[in-house]
């Protein structure tokens, strides 16, 4: 069976690392991507390599700038001249502040990483997916791509944008055997969320455990955070033949919060 290549952005920690690890375990040639140097990302790279069935590459990239995105694409093209088969746009960031305190510089940074980078990478890699007649575009949005939360204007705007872009791209690529879907997680047990846990603990003068309870248990009906492994399993399913007819869809994994 032909080995497929998957590019996973933001894959040195959290959801991206979990997705990269699972794809590598299933026999994909995985190209990891992150802002850290190879030396700084070595632990994550070795974690993925330790159970990989095919080769694992790493490309340092700065998705905040056009030059950084161009550089990433050039290096991926060098590694994989035939183009990637699976693109997981996972890299993301947020800035929590009231709208009147959010600077234009911070707004632009969140937009660049959360929305512009996925757009740029999709536009770059889709042509070769079309030529091959197969491809999987998976955009990590958020529950905040469907609803909203105070003090997260840039994050909510970009994650809503990802959902809209996913729908539009799915219509363009469907005739070519390419699917484009979004994943909208709620609270996921990752370092990204840990920073918010610490912020809540500090603001409300409560313990870390109490802050976790308020964020996870009180907001998600399941009473627990989503696990990285569950996100990874969803990605694997979206890459499988069983998901061939699923495109333009946003898959919510938030412990039932959206049902409230």
C-alpha positions, 0 to 999 in steps of 0.5 A: 500500500502506498505510503501517504504523507501528513503535515501537522502544524503545531505538532510539538505539543498538545493536540498536534503532537498527539495527532502526529504520533497517531498518524505515524503509528498508522504508517503515515510519513509525518512532517512535524512543524513548529516554531521551536528549533529542532534542538528545542523540539527534539523530545517531541520529535523523538516521541513521534519517531519512537512508534513511527512505522515510516519516516518522521521529519521536522520543519521549523516555521514561523506561521506569523509571517508570509516569509515563514509560510513560504519557507515552510512550503518550500521545505515540505516540497523538498522533503515530499516533491509529490505533495502531502496527502493529509494537511492538519492545520492545528497551530493556533494561539489566543489572546484573552483580553477585553476588546478595548484592550486588544492591540492591533498587533495582537489581533494581527498575530492571532489572525495570522496564525489561526486563519491566514496560515491555514488558508495559505497552506491549503492553497499551496497543497491543494493543487497536487491533491487534485492531481492525485485525486485524493486528499484530506484537509483537517482544520482545527477550529474550536467550540469558539468557532461556533459560539463565543466567549467574552474577552476572546474576540480575536480567537472567536473571530478567527475560529469562526473564520476557519469554519467558514473557510472549511465549508467553502474549500469543501465545495471547491475540492469535493469533485477531486476526491478531497475532503475538508473538515473542521474539528471544534474541540471544547476544553482539551487537556493540553498545555495550551489550556493549562495556561488558562487554568493558571489564569483562572486560578490567579484571577479568582484566587483559587487552587489549580485543582479548583480552577480545573473543576470550574473550567472542565467539570462545571462547563462540560456535562461529561465533567471532564476534559476532552483527551488528546487521544480522542482528537487524534482518533477523530483525525484518523477516522477522517483520513479513513475510507469511512469518511469519504463522504464527509466534507464541509462538516464541523465535528464538535467534541466538547463533552456535550457543552454545545447541547446546553 
